[in-house]
């Protein structure tokens, strides 16, 4: 049995049956990370000693009968390095926080620890979650396991690459404008951005507070349902978390799709989409129709304003959030400052990368006197129009559908000097963030040997419907089981695609 090719659900059943222990499974993953991550760079910080300690505790709990209602007991996962983890470096991919040891853990991290999950390490990411390719990290670019000259997407590219390369059973990510779904599409995995407020943001290093949302990144919809069930829930420490019941996502996976109305978003399909990606998207829509769904056309007229609205709102919020990094209280501090102004200026210019500085400057300008009404207020008004378009669309459709990205993963360095081209990589994903809606990307095949993702968007708090649709599709296809060619399998041999 190749342990790393088992799903989270299967691993739980295997360990319950005594096929292997959490210590054996965790050691297996740690050895794989040592063998493969030299070329992928998907992890920033490894946590080998604590992972093995946690695994031993999980095995003891299972032996004592404490694991029957804990589906993640003994399962090795990874956290994006934006989640504060007590006693461990939490860098947000930035030089500014390279020496920051978190004094507490994020609510999400606490929830996984309580569920018995094993933390293998902290994954690489675009600096402060600002990027679409995982090339802005202070720790170097992550490479996509589907092609070593390809980006994994961003900002949660390290998590996506680690899941795709079977270097963890699942991982956490955050999504501000597509940063879970876009890398999930590029790496051929399932990625879910829940409704804004469904998961606590407490302890997540902030980028844009009205947009950031944590979510699971896994091989399958079933695994995402298991992880979401642990992550979701109200948190008194986060005033934006929603105090609503958390459903049993796994129990709703097997609902039939008969009568499901799929809203085909006209604006998505009018965009220039890679031919191979377009063909895979159409194949997936046809497959869902065979499962009982019907297709209706949907118009989101204001969606064309999503990119400009986002790149006013998000930088404005980041300029406020990142003002705390001043070289005084924590984080990077320049050497021998002349005075306080020099301390601020050099600590920030030396500690923050170009993309982060670019967005801070743009956001500060948008919030400045004389420009606030023209830019930030107007962007918020457009945001409301986009949200209203989505609400109206759900009057005639249950789930909206379209591509996650315009094309498969592009090459490293291809778009680093063209900021507009880079920003347009999120053209299909940003709308859901502006509206606070749940959205999911799932793999639907390959185009020129690279994964293609299909995006599903549902009304607020309807994550269960997204997971249900994705699971039903995955029960009849094997695209979510494909393994990147060259991934080291058991015994050090390359694994093969099924």
N, C-alpha and C positions, 0 to 999 in steps of 0.2 A: 504494500500500500504506500503510495506517495502522499505523505501527510499534507504537504503544502498545496496539493491540487484538490483537497477536500474543502467544501464550503464551511462557513461558521456553523451552520445547522448540522452538517455531517460530522464535524469535529466534536461538537458537543455530544452527539450520539456515540461516536467512537470512544470517547473517554468514559462515558457512562457505562459502556460495554466492557471496558478494561482493555481495549485494543492498544492503547498507549496512554502515557501520563502527560500531564501538563508540562512537567519538567522535560520529558523527552520531546514534546512538540515545540516548546520554547527553545530548547537547545538546537533543534533542527532549524528553526527560523534564524537564530543568531548565527549559526554556521553559514546559512545561505547569505545573510547580509555580509558577512566577512568575505565570502567568495565573489559576490556579484556587485556590491555597492561601490567598489572601486571604480567601476566604469559608469555607474548610473548617478552617483552622488545624491541619492534620494534622502539620505539621513544627514542631519547636522550633528546630532548628539545621540550616541548609543547609551543604553541603560542596562548592560548585560548583567551586572551583579544584582541590581534590584529586581530585574525581570526574573531571574532564577529564584530569588527569594520569594517573590510573589507566586511563582509557579508551584513551588514546594508548599506554600500555604494553601493554594487552590487544591492541590492533590489531597492535602490533609482534610480540608473541608468536604471534599467529595467522599472521602473514605468515612467521614463522620456523618454523612447523610445531609450535609448542608448545601448541596448543589442542585437539588431537584427542581427548585423554582428560580434558578439563576442560569439563564441560557448562555451567558458569556463566561461562566466560570472556567478559568484555565485557558481562555482563548487569547492568543497573542495579537495585540493591535498596536498601532502607532498613532501618535498625535502630531498634527501640524504644529510647527514651532511657534505658534501664535497663542497657544493655550498655556497659561501659567501652570507650572508643575513644581510643586514645593520641593526645594532642595536641588533643583536641576536647572541648568542654564535654559533660559527662555529668551530667544534672540530676535524673533520676528524677522529673521534673515538679514539683520542689520548689524553693521559695525557698532552702531550706537548702543546696542544691548548685548554685545558680544560677551561682556563680563557680568551680565545681570543674572543672578541666581534668585529665582522666584521664591518669596517667603510664604507663599500660599498656593493652593491649587484652584484652578477654575472649577466652576460648578460641574461642567461636563467631565472633567478629569475625575472629580470626586465621585460622580455617578458611575463611571466605568470601574473605578476602584471598588466601590461598594458592590458592584455586580460581579466582581471576581475576575475581571479582565486583566490581562498581563500587558504592561507597557514596555514594548521593545525599545522605543526611542522616540526622538522628536524629528519630524521630517522637514526637509528643505522647502523653501518657499520664496516667492518674490518678496523683496524688501518691504516690510510693513503691508504686505498683501497688495502691493501696487505693481501690477504687471499681468501680462497674458501669456507668458512663455517660460517663466521661471528662469529668466536670464538676468534679473536684477539683484539676485541674492548676493550678499557679501561673501558667501561661502562657495560661489561659483554656480554655474548653470547645472541644472539637472538634465540628463539625457533620457529620451523616451526609449523604453526597452524594445519597442517595435522598430526602432531604427536609430542607431547611435549618432546619426547626424541630424536627428529630429528633436524638436522641443516636445516636452510632455504637456504643455499648456500651463496656465497659471491662474491665480497665484498658488493654488494647492497642488502644484506639479509634483512635489516630492511625495505626497501622499498617493497621488494617482499612479506614479511610476512604481512605488513600493507595492501597491496592491496588484498592479498588472504583472510585475516581475515575481510575484509570490514571495515577497519579502515581509509580509505580514498578512494576517487573515482579513483585516479590514483596517480602515484608518479614518480619522476625523479630518474635516476640511472646513473652510469658511468660504462664503460666497457673498461678495459685495456687488458684483456686476456680472457674475458668471463663473466665479473662481472655483466652484466645485464641478459644475456641469461641463465647462469647456475642456478642462484637463481630463475629465472622465471620458469625454468623446474622443479626445486625442489618444488616450491610452486603452480604450476598449473595455472600460469598466462601467459600473452603475454608480451614478452620483446623484444625490438628492439634496436640493435646497428647500428646507421646510418653510412654512409660513413665517413671516417676520414675527418674532415673539414666541414661537412654539418652543424654542430652546433658549435657555438662559445665556446671555452674553457676559455674565459676571466672570471676570478672570480671563477674558479674551482681549488681547491687546487691540485697541480700537483703531480702525481706519476711518470709516464713515458710519457713524453710530446709527443713523436711520436706515441703513442699508445692510450692514453686516449681519450675517446669519450663519450659524454652524450647521453642519449636516454630515451624514455618513457617506463614505466612499468604499464600495465593496464590489465583489465579483458579481453578485446577483441581487435581484429585488428582495428575495427572501432574507438574505443577510442584512440588507439595508433596513428591512422592517424590524429585524431583531435589534440592531443597533439603535434605531430611532426610538424604539420602545424604552430603551435605557436613557437616552439623551433628553427626551422631551419632558416638559413639565414646568409648572410655575416655580419661581424662585423669588423669595422676598427681598433678596439682595439686588435684583434687577427689576427696576420699575417698568421696563418695557416687556417683560415676560408675561404671557397670557395665562390667566388663571382659569383654564378650561380643562375638562377631563382629557386624559391621554387614552385613546382607544387601544385595543389589542390589535395591532397592525397585522400580526402574523395570522390571526384567525380570519381576516378578511381577504387574504390572498387568493383564495379559491373561488371567489364569486364569479359566475359566468359573465361574459361581456355582452350578452344578448341585449340589444336595445341601446347600447352605449353610443352616444352621439359624439363623434370626433370632429372637432372644429378645425378645418384646414385653413390656416391663416394666410390670406392672400398676399400680404406684404412679405412674408417669409419666402414664398415661392416665386415672387417677382424679382427677388435679388439674384445676382449672379452666383449660382451654386456650382461647385465642381460636378462634372457630369457623372462620375462614378458615385459620388455621394448622393446625388439626386436620384439615381437608379435604386440605390439601397433604401432610401427613404420611401420611395414608391412601393418597393417590395414589402417593406414593413407595414405600410398602411394597408396594402392588400391582404397581408397575413392577419391583421387585426380585424378586417372586414369578414374574413372567413371564420373568425371566432365569434361573430355576431354583431360587430360594431357597424355603424353606418357613418358616412362622411357628409358633413354640411360645410358650406363655404362661410368663412368668417372674415369680417373686415375690421382691422384695427387702424383707423385712419391716422391717428396721432403717433403711431409707433415710429414714424420716420423722424420724430423729434427726440427719440429716446437717448441716442448717443450724445447730442449736444447738451441735453438737460442733465444727464448723468455726469458729464465732465465739467459741469458747473457745481452741482450739488456735492458730489463726492470730494473733489478737491477743497471745497469750502469747509466741509466737515473735518477733513484731514488736517487742514491748516490750524483748526482749533485744537483737535486732539493731540497733534504732535508738538504743540507749543510747550508741553511739559518736559520735553527732552532738551534741556538747556545746559547740561554739563555741571549742574549744581547738586542735585539731590541723588541721582543715580545715573547709570549709563556712562557712555564715553565722555571723557573730559580732556581737553587739549592740554598740551604741556606749556607751562610757564606763561599764562595769560598776562597781558600788560594791565588790563583793567577789566571791569565787569562786562563792558560791551565787547571787548576782545574775546573774553571767555565764551560768551554766547555765540558770537559770530564764528569763531574757529571750531568750537565744539560741534556746532550744527553742520558747518560746511565740511568738516573732516569726518564726522560720524554718520552723515546721511548721504546716500547715493544720488545720482543725477535725476533719476525718475522721481524719487521722493521729493527732492528739492523743487523740481519742475511743478509738481502738483501742489505743493505748499504755496509757491508763489502765485500760481493761477487761482487758488482758493482764496488767498489773502486779498488779491485784486478784486475778486468777485464780491467779497464782503466789505470792501472799503467804502468810505463815505463817497457818495456821488455815483457809485456803480452798483450798490446793493439792489436797488429796485430794478435796474436794467438787466441784471444778470441773475442773482440768486432768487429774488422774488419771482421773476418771470419763469425761471426753471421750475420752481415749486408749483406754479400755476399749470405749467405743461405737464408736470408729474400727475397732477390731479386729473387732467384730461385723459392721460394714458390709462390711469386707474379706472376711470369711468368707462372707457372703451372696453376694457377687460370685463368689467361687471356686466355690461350690455351683451358682450359676446357669450357669456355663460347663461344668458336667457335662452339661447338656441343650441348650445353645445355643452356637454358634460366635461370634456377634456379638450384642450387645444393642442394641436400637433404641428410639428415642423422640424427642420434640421436644427441641431445644436450649434453647429459651426458651418461657415460657408464652404470649407474644404478640410481635408485631413491635416494632420500635423505638418507644419512647415519646417524648414531646415533651420538649424542654429545659426543665428546671425543674420538671417534673411530680412528681418523687419526691424532690427534694432535702430537703424538710422531713419526709419520712416514711421514717425509716431502715429500718424493718421491710420496707416495700414495696420499697425499694431492694435490701435483702439477699435478698429472695425472687426477684429476677431470676436468681439463680444456683441455684435450687432443683433443677434437673435436671443441673447440671454438677458440683456440689461432690463428689458421691459418688465419682466417678472419681479426684479428687485425693486424697481420704482413703484410697482403696485403692491409689493409685499406678499406676492403669491407663492405658493409652493410649486416647484418645477423639478423635473427629473430628466436626466439623460441616460439612455441605455444603448448598448452596442447593437447594431443591426447589420453588421457585415463589414467587408473590407473594400477599399478602393485603392487600386495599385498597391495592395499589400498592407495598407494602413487602415486602422479602425475608423468607422463612421458612427456617429451618435445621432439618435432620434430624441428630440425634446418633447416632453409632455408637460402641460401646464394645467393646473386645476384651480377651482375657487379656494378661497381662504379656508385653512384647516382641513382640506380634503387630501392630505398626504396618503391616506389609506386607499383612495381611488387610484392615485398614481402608481402606488406599489402594486395594487391589484392588476392594473393593465399591464405593467411591465412584467409581472410574474406570469400572467397568462401567456404573454408573448414568449417568454423565455422557456416555458414548459414545452413549446412546440418548435423551438430553434436551439441551436448550440453556439450562437455567436458569443454569448457571455462566457463560454468555456474555453475559447481560443487562447492559446498561450503564445507570447512572442517567440519567434524563432530565435534560438540561441540562448534562451533562458536555461540556466543550469538546473537540471532535474536531479533526482536521486542518483547517487553514484557519480555525479559530475558530468553526466551526458546531456547534450542539448535535448530539450523536450520538443515534442512535435504538436502541430495543430491537429485537432481531431478531424 
